[in-house]
Amino acid sequence: MASQSDLERQIEHLMQCKPLPEAEVKALCEQARSILIEEWNVQPVKCPVTVCGDIHGQFYDLVELFRIGGNAPDTNYLFMGDYVDRGYYSVETVSLLVALKVPPRIAFFSWTAALGKILTADNLRKRHIVLVSWCCMCKADGESVEHLLLHCSFAKELWDLLFVMFGVHWVMPHSVLELFACWPRRLGSLHRSVLWRAAPHCLMWCIWKERNARLFEGSEKSVVELKLQFMRSFAGYGFYDECLRKYGNANVWKYFTDLFDYLPLTALIESQIFCLHGGLSPSLDTLDNIRALDRIQEVPHEGPMCDLLWSDPDDRCGWGISPRGAGYTFGQDIASQFNHNNGLTLISRAHQLVMEGYNWCQDKNVVTVFSAPNYCYRCGNMAAILEIGENMEQNFLQFDPAPRQVEPDTTRRTPDYFL
């Protein structure tokens, strides 16, 4: 697992529009895959969140998007697909989005632990699920959140190691919540402070992974092995053509395209706003139909998965044959019925160039959001993002292209049929 400091360095590097070394891309994709495989076909999303449409490898416009909408992770973003192709910087664009996806997983775990809600034995028992009745690390006490992460003899060994590394004397508080409340944000230099802030997240995640390996895989590391693993993780803490041009081989292209197979198909904001890349499918009447799909595969050339990524809304009622050669067109009656059947207020999708950056259609049952301004560097369109507030209020932010940078040397031409 890459450390928090590694990820911060990678993000800083990528924000300068510099591609990562191939080995780091591979590790980043592997880490992201372990996150995505646990997400759902219809991924639930909480408010507030900012919804974004196509990016298409226009890196500097993505940076402008973050300037307008707020930096991640301070702002929670939902991107609806089409991260690569057309623009000059697909590698840097998708690398940055993947790097930004990875850190919140550990932070979310820490937050859940602080609330006492990770699924330790005592919490599972409250749900009438009994796996073990003791801590599978020390085998000497019951497994509560506080015991496992703070007071177990294995945990104490790791915390003692951490405090020795930083030259800190520390009295361990009773709870994870108290630990985060009193954990200093700065400790010496900026670099040292960054490592210090990441330390408790990294340490508790290391314990949790070892606990799960013991419980579900039957493998055990000794205290020494666990210390070494923690120190390693903490101290370390046209897309095809572009990959060939920037790396000299297709390995990076394969890492990312394999990762794309694990992306959720759709998202659902507060059970009300349904987000997806393309549109609806005649084979999928309900969200439960979508939840039942086997998504971890290359997208088929036809069928319901293909439809979700390729379909478009249309002025005509009913279903129609898509001029794209994949998916369908669907009318207002279809969108209205789908929203009614599933208790939805809105379908938010991307996939189509709209000149103002967003476009309401089908009696406001559907909105298209497009976040690549001056698409292909020649279309003259604005871009937009959709902010969904804590009370589900909706606000569109429109923006123009970022100032043009020096274009990379390339002989690639964007085919007209991609527009």
C-alpha positions as CSV (number, residue, x, y, z in Angstrom):
1,M,0.0,0.0,0.0
2,A,1.4,3.4,-0.9
3,S,1.7,5.7,2.0
4,Q,-0.1,9.0,2.5
5,S,3.2,10.9,1.9
6,D,3.7,8.9,-1.4
7,L,0.3,9.9,-2.6
8,E,0.7,13.5,-1.6
9,R,4.0,13.6,-3.5
10,Q,2.4,11.9,-6.5
11,I,-0.5,14.4,-6.5
12,E,1.9,17.3,-6.3
13,H,3.9,15.8,-9.2
14,L,0.8,15.2,-11.3
15,M,-0.6,18.7,-10.6
16,Q,2.4,20.0,-12.6
17,C,1.2,17.8,-15.5
18,K,4.1,15.4,-15.2
19,P,3.4,11.7,-15.8
20,L,4.3,9.2,-13.0
21,P,6.9,6.5,-13.5
22,E,5.4,3.3,-14.9
23,A,6.0,1.4,-11.6
24,E,4.1,4.0,-9.6
25,V,1.2,3.9,-12.1
26,K,1.0,0.2,-11.7
27,A,1.0,0.4,-7.9
28,L,-1.6,3.2,-7.9
29,C,-3.9,1.2,-10.2
30,E,-3.6,-1.9,-8.0
31,Q,-4.5,0.2,-4.9
32,A,-7.4,1.8,-6.6
33,R,-8.7,-1.6,-7.8
34,S,-8.8,-2.8,-4.2
35,I,-11.1,0.1,-3.5
36,L,-13.3,-0.1,-6.5
37,I,-13.9,-3.8,-6.2
38,E,-15.8,-3.1,-3.0
39,E,-18.0,-0.4,-4.5
40,W,-21.4,-1.1,-5.9
41,N,-22.9,-1.1,-9.4
42,V,-25.2,1.7,-8.0
43,Q,-22.7,3.4,-5.7
44,P,-24.5,5.4,-2.9
45,V,-23.2,9.0,-2.5
46,K,-23.8,11.5,0.3
47,C,-24.3,15.2,0.0
48,P,-22.7,17.6,-0.5
49,V,-21.1,16.5,-3.8
50,T,-20.0,18.1,-7.0
51,V,-21.0,16.2,-10.2
52,C,-18.7,16.4,-13.2
53,G,-19.1,15.3,-16.8
54,D,-16.6,14.4,-19.5
55,I,-13.0,15.5,-19.1
56,H,-11.4,13.9,-22.1
57,G,-7.8,14.3,-21.2
58,Q,-7.9,18.1,-21.0
59,F,-5.7,18.3,-18.0
60,Y,-5.4,22.0,-17.6
61,D,-9.1,22.3,-17.8
62,L,-9.4,19.7,-15.0
63,V,-7.1,21.9,-12.9
64,E,-9.4,24.8,-13.7
65,L,-12.4,22.7,-12.6
66,F,-10.7,22.2,-9.2
67,R,-10.0,25.9,-9.0
68,I,-13.7,26.7,-9.6
69,G,-15.2,23.9,-7.6
70,G,-12.7,23.5,-4.8
71,N,-9.8,21.2,-4.3
72,A,-10.2,17.6,-3.4
73,P,-10.6,16.1,-0.8
74,D,-12.1,19.3,0.7
75,T,-14.7,19.1,-2.1
76,N,-16.3,15.7,-2.7
77,Y,-16.4,15.0,-6.5
78,L,-18.4,12.5,-8.6
79,F,-17.0,12.1,-12.1
80,M,-19.3,10.5,-14.7
81,G,-16.8,9.0,-17.1
82,D,-14.8,9.8,-20.3
83,Y,-11.6,10.7,-18.5
84,V,-9.3,10.1,-21.4
85,D,-9.0,10.5,-25.2
86,R,-9.3,13.6,-27.4
87,G,-7.1,15.8,-25.1
88,Y,-3.3,15.9,-25.0
89,Y,-2.9,14.8,-21.4
90,S,-5.0,11.7,-20.9
91,V,-2.3,9.9,-18.9
92,E,-1.8,12.8,-16.4
93,T,-5.6,13.4,-16.2
94,V,-6.6,9.8,-15.3
95,S,-3.5,9.4,-13.1
96,L,-4.5,12.4,-11.0
97,L,-8.1,11.3,-10.7
98,V,-7.0,7.8,-9.6
99,A,-4.5,9.3,-7.1
100,L,-7.2,11.5,-5.6
101,K,-9.5,8.5,-5.3
102,V,-7.1,6.5,-3.2
103,P,-6.4,8.5,0.0
104,P,-10.0,9.0,1.2
105,R,-10.4,5.2,1.6
106,I,-8.0,5.2,4.6
107,A,-9.4,8.5,5.9
108,F,-12.9,7.1,5.7
109,F,-11.8,4.0,7.6
110,S,-10.3,6.2,10.3
111,W,-13.5,8.3,10.5
112,T,-15.6,5.1,10.8
113,A,-13.3,3.8,13.5
114,A,-13.5,7.1,15.4
115,L,-17.3,6.7,15.4
116,G,-16.9,3.2,16.7
117,K,-18.6,1.7,13.7
118,I,-16.0,-0.6,12.0
119,L,-17.2,-4.2,12.0
120,T,-15.2,-5.6,15.0
121,A,-16.5,-8.6,16.8
122,D,-18.5,-6.6,19.3
123,N,-20.2,-4.6,16.6
124,L,-21.0,-7.7,14.6
125,R,-22.5,-9.3,17.7
126,K,-24.9,-6.4,17.9
127,R,-26.1,-7.4,14.5
128,H,-26.4,-11.0,15.7
129,I,-23.3,-12.1,13.7
130,V,-20.7,-14.1,15.6
131,L,-17.4,-14.8,13.9
132,V,-15.0,-14.8,16.9
133,S,-15.4,-13.9,20.5
134,W,-11.8,-12.7,21.1
135,C,-9.3,-10.4,19.5
136,C,-7.6,-12.5,16.8
137,M,-4.4,-10.4,17.1
138,C,-3.6,-10.9,20.8
139,K,-6.1,-13.7,21.5
140,A,-6.3,-12.4,25.1
141,D,-9.3,-10.1,25.2
142,G,-12.6,-9.2,23.5
143,E,-12.4,-7.4,20.1
144,S,-13.7,-3.8,20.5
145,V,-12.7,-0.9,18.2
146,E,-10.6,0.7,21.0
147,H,-8.9,-2.6,22.0
148,L,-8.0,-3.7,18.5
149,L,-6.7,-0.3,17.2
150,L,-5.2,1.2,20.4
151,H,-4.8,-1.2,23.4
152,C,-4.1,-4.7,22.0
153,S,-0.5,-5.8,22.6
154,F,0.1,-5.9,18.8
155,A,-1.3,-2.4,18.4
156,K,0.8,-1.1,21.4
157,E,4.0,-2.5,19.7
158,L,3.2,-0.5,16.5
159,W,2.3,2.7,18.4
160,D,5.5,2.5,20.5
161,L,7.5,2.1,17.2
162,L,5.8,5.1,15.7
163,F,6.4,7.3,18.8
164,V,10.1,6.2,18.9
165,M,10.4,7.1,15.1
166,F,9.2,10.6,15.8
167,G,10.8,11.0,19.3
168,V,7.5,11.6,20.9
169,H,6.3,10.6,24.4
170,W,2.6,9.9,24.3
171,V,-0.1,8.7,26.7
172,M,-2.6,6.6,24.7
173,P,-6.1,8.0,25.1
174,H,-9.1,5.6,25.7
175,S,-10.8,6.0,22.3
176,V,-9.9,6.5,18.7
177,L,-12.1,9.7,18.7
178,E,-10.0,11.1,21.6
179,L,-6.8,10.2,19.8
180,F,-7.7,12.2,16.7
181,A,-9.0,15.1,18.8
182,C,-5.7,15.6,20.5
183,W,-3.3,14.5,17.7
184,P,-1.2,17.6,16.9
185,R,-1.3,18.8,13.2
186,R,2.2,20.0,13.1
187,L,5.4,18.4,14.3
188,G,8.6,20.2,13.2
189,S,9.2,20.7,9.4
190,L,6.4,20.6,6.8
191,H,7.5,17.2,5.5
192,R,7.7,15.8,9.0
193,S,4.3,17.2,9.8
194,V,2.7,15.6,6.7
195,L,4.1,12.2,7.8
196,W,2.9,12.8,11.3
197,R,-0.6,13.6,10.3
198,A,-0.8,10.5,8.1
199,A,0.7,8.2,10.8
200,P,-2.4,7.2,12.8
201,H,-4.4,6.5,9.6
202,C,-1.6,4.3,8.2
203,L,-1.0,2.5,11.4
204,M,-4.7,1.6,12.1
205,W,-5.2,0.6,8.5
206,C,-2.2,-1.7,8.8
207,I,-3.8,-3.3,11.9
208,W,-7.2,-3.7,10.3
209,K,-5.8,-5.4,7.2
210,E,-3.8,-7.8,9.3
211,R,-6.9,-8.5,11.4
212,N,-8.9,-9.3,8.3
213,A,-6.1,-11.5,6.9
214,R,-6.1,-13.5,10.1
215,L,-9.9,-13.8,10.3
216,F,-10.7,-14.5,6.7
217,E,-7.5,-15.9,5.1
218,G,-6.0,-17.8,7.9
219,S,-2.6,-16.1,7.5
220,E,-0.7,-14.5,10.4
221,K,2.2,-12.1,10.6
222,S,4.4,-11.9,13.7
223,V,4.9,-8.6,15.5
224,V,8.2,-8.1,13.8
225,E,6.7,-8.8,10.3
226,L,3.8,-6.4,11.0
227,K,6.3,-3.7,12.1
228,L,8.3,-4.1,8.9
229,Q,5.1,-4.0,6.8
230,F,4.0,-0.8,8.6
231,M,7.4,0.8,8.1
232,R,7.4,-0.1,4.4
233,S,4.0,1.3,3.8
234,F,4.5,4.4,5.9
235,A,8.0,5.3,4.7
236,G,7.0,4.6,1.1
237,Y,3.7,6.2,2.2
238,G,-5.9,8.4,-28.4
239,F,-5.0,7.1,-24.8
240,Y,-3.2,4.0,-26.2
241,D,-1.0,6.2,-28.5
242,E,-0.3,8.6,-25.7
243,C,0.8,5.8,-23.4
244,L,3.1,4.5,-26.1
245,R,4.5,8.0,-26.7
246,K,5.1,8.8,-23.1
247,Y,6.2,5.4,-21.8
248,G,7.5,3.6,-24.8
249,N,5.2,0.6,-24.3
250,A,1.5,-0.2,-23.7
251,N,1.9,-1.3,-20.1
252,V,0.4,1.9,-18.6
253,W,-2.5,1.7,-21.1
254,K,-3.2,-1.8,-19.9
255,Y,-3.0,-0.9,-16.2
256,F,-5.7,1.8,-16.6
257,T,-8.0,-0.1,-19.0
258,D,-8.0,-3.0,-16.6
259,L,-8.8,-0.7,-13.8
260,F,-11.7,0.8,-15.8
261,D,-13.4,-2.6,-15.6
262,Y,-13.8,-2.1,-11.9
263,L,-15.5,1.3,-11.9
264,P,-19.1,1.5,-10.6
265,L,-21.6,1.6,-13.4
266,T,-23.8,4.3,-11.8
267,A,-24.1,6.4,-8.6
268,L,-27.1,7.4,-6.5
269,I,-27.0,10.7,-4.6
270,E,-29.1,10.5,-1.4
271,S,-31.5,8.0,-3.1
272,Q,-32.8,10.8,-5.3
273,I,-30.4,11.8,-8.1
274,F,-29.3,8.9,-10.4
275,C,-25.9,9.6,-12.1
276,L,-24.4,7.6,-15.0
277,H,-22.3,8.2,-18.1
278,G,-24.8,7.6,-20.9
279,G,-28.4,6.7,-20.4
280,L,-31.1,4.2,-19.8
281,S,-31.6,0.7,-21.1
282,P,-34.8,-1.1,-22.2
283,S,-33.5,-4.1,-20.2
284,L,-33.3,-2.2,-16.9
285,D,-36.5,-1.0,-15.3
286,T,-35.2,-0.6,-11.8
287,L,-32.0,0.2,-9.9
288,D,-32.1,-3.4,-8.5
289,N,-31.8,-4.6,-12.1
290,I,-28.6,-2.6,-12.3
291,R,-27.3,-3.8,-9.0
292,A,-27.7,-7.4,-10.2
293,L,-25.3,-6.9,-13.2
294,D,-21.8,-8.5,-13.3
295,R,-19.9,-5.3,-14.0
296,I,-16.3,-6.5,-13.6
297,Q,-15.6,-7.2,-17.2
298,E,-14.8,-5.4,-20.4
299,V,-17.9,-3.5,-21.5
300,P,-19.8,-5.7,-24.0
301,H,-20.7,-4.3,-27.4
302,E,-24.4,-4.7,-26.7
303,G,-26.7,-5.3,-23.8
304,P,-27.7,-3.4,-20.6
305,M,-24.1,-2.5,-19.5
306,C,-23.4,-1.1,-22.9
307,D,-26.7,0.8,-22.9
308,L,-25.8,2.6,-19.5
309,L,-22.6,3.9,-21.1
310,W,-23.9,4.7,-24.6
311,S,-27.6,5.7,-24.6
312,D,-28.8,9.3,-25.1
313,P,-32.0,11.2,-24.4
314,D,-34.1,12.1,-27.4
315,D,-37.0,14.5,-28.2
316,R,-39.0,11.5,-29.5
317,C,-41.0,9.3,-27.1
318,G,-40.1,5.7,-26.5
319,W,-37.0,3.8,-27.5
320,G,-35.0,4.4,-30.7
321,I,-32.0,3.1,-32.4
322,S,-28.9,5.2,-31.5
323,P,-26.9,6.7,-34.4
324,R,-23.8,5.9,-32.3
325,G,-24.2,2.2,-33.2
326,A,-24.4,1.3,-29.5
327,G,-27.0,1.9,-26.8
328,Y,-30.4,3.5,-27.5
329,T,-32.2,6.8,-27.6
330,F,-34.9,7.2,-25.0
331,G,-37.8,9.7,-24.8
332,Q,-39.3,11.8,-22.0
333,D,-41.9,9.1,-21.3
334,I,-39.1,6.6,-20.6
335,A,-37.2,8.9,-18.3
336,S,-40.3,10.0,-16.4
337,Q,-41.4,6.4,-15.9
338,F,-37.9,5.3,-14.7
339,N,-37.7,8.1,-12.2
340,H,-41.2,7.3,-10.9
341,N,-40.5,3.6,-10.6
342,N,-37.3,4.2,-8.6
343,G,-38.4,7.2,-6.5
344,L,-35.9,9.6,-8.3
345,T,-36.1,13.3,-8.8
346,L,-33.4,13.5,-11.6
347,I,-31.1,11.6,-14.0
348,S,-27.7,13.3,-14.3
349,R,-25.6,12.1,-17.1
350,A,-22.6,13.2,-19.3
351,H,-21.6,11.7,-22.7
352,Q,-22.7,14.6,-25.0
353,L,-21.2,17.9,-25.9
354,V,-23.6,20.8,-24.8
355,M,-22.5,24.3,-25.6
356,E,-23.4,25.9,-22.2
357,G,-21.8,23.1,-20.2
358,Y,-25.1,21.7,-19.0
359,N,-28.5,21.2,-20.6
360,W,-31.9,20.3,-19.1
361,C,-34.1,18.1,-21.2
362,Q,-37.2,15.9,-21.0
363,D,-39.2,18.2,-18.7
364,K,-36.2,18.4,-16.3
365,N,-36.2,14.6,-15.7
366,V,-32.7,14.6,-17.3
367,V,-29.7,16.9,-17.2
368,T,-26.5,16.6,-19.3
369,V,-23.3,17.9,-17.7
370,F,-20.2,18.4,-19.8
371,S,-17.0,19.4,-18.1
372,A,-14.5,19.8,-21.0
373,P,-14.5,23.4,-22.2
374,N,-13.6,24.1,-25.8
375,Y,-13.8,20.4,-26.5
376,C,-11.0,19.1,-28.6
377,Y,-9.5,22.6,-28.4
378,R,-11.8,23.8,-31.1
379,C,-15.5,23.5,-30.3
380,G,-15.9,26.8,-28.4
381,N,-18.2,25.4,-25.7
382,M,-18.4,26.3,-22.0
383,A,-18.0,23.6,-19.4
384,A,-20.0,23.1,-16.2
385,I,-20.2,21.2,-12.9
386,L,-23.2,20.6,-10.8
387,E,-23.0,21.3,-7.1
388,I,-25.5,19.4,-4.9
389,G,-25.7,21.0,-1.5
390,E,-26.4,19.4,1.9
391,N,-30.1,20.1,1.5
392,M,-30.1,18.8,-2.1
393,E,-30.1,22.3,-3.6
394,Q,-28.6,22.4,-7.1
395,N,-26.2,25.0,-8.4
396,F,-24.4,24.9,-11.8
397,L,-21.0,26.5,-12.1
398,Q,-19.9,27.2,-15.7
399,F,-16.3,27.9,-16.7
400,D,-14.2,28.7,-19.7
401,P,-11.0,26.9,-20.8
402,A,-7.8,27.3,-18.8
403,P,-5.2,29.4,-20.6
404,R,-3.6,27.4,-23.4
405,Q,-0.3,25.7,-22.6
406,V,2.4,24.7,-25.0
407,E,1.0,21.8,-26.9
408,P,3.0,18.6,-26.8
409,D,4.6,17.3,-30.0
410,T,2.2,14.8,-31.5
411,T,1.1,13.6,-34.9
412,R,-2.2,12.4,-33.6
413,R,-5.3,13.9,-35.2
414,T,-8.7,13.7,-33.5
415,P,-11.2,12.0,-35.9
416,D,-14.2,14.1,-36.7
417,Y,-16.6,11.2,-35.9
418,F,-15.7,11.4,-32.2
419,L,-17.5,14.8,-31.8
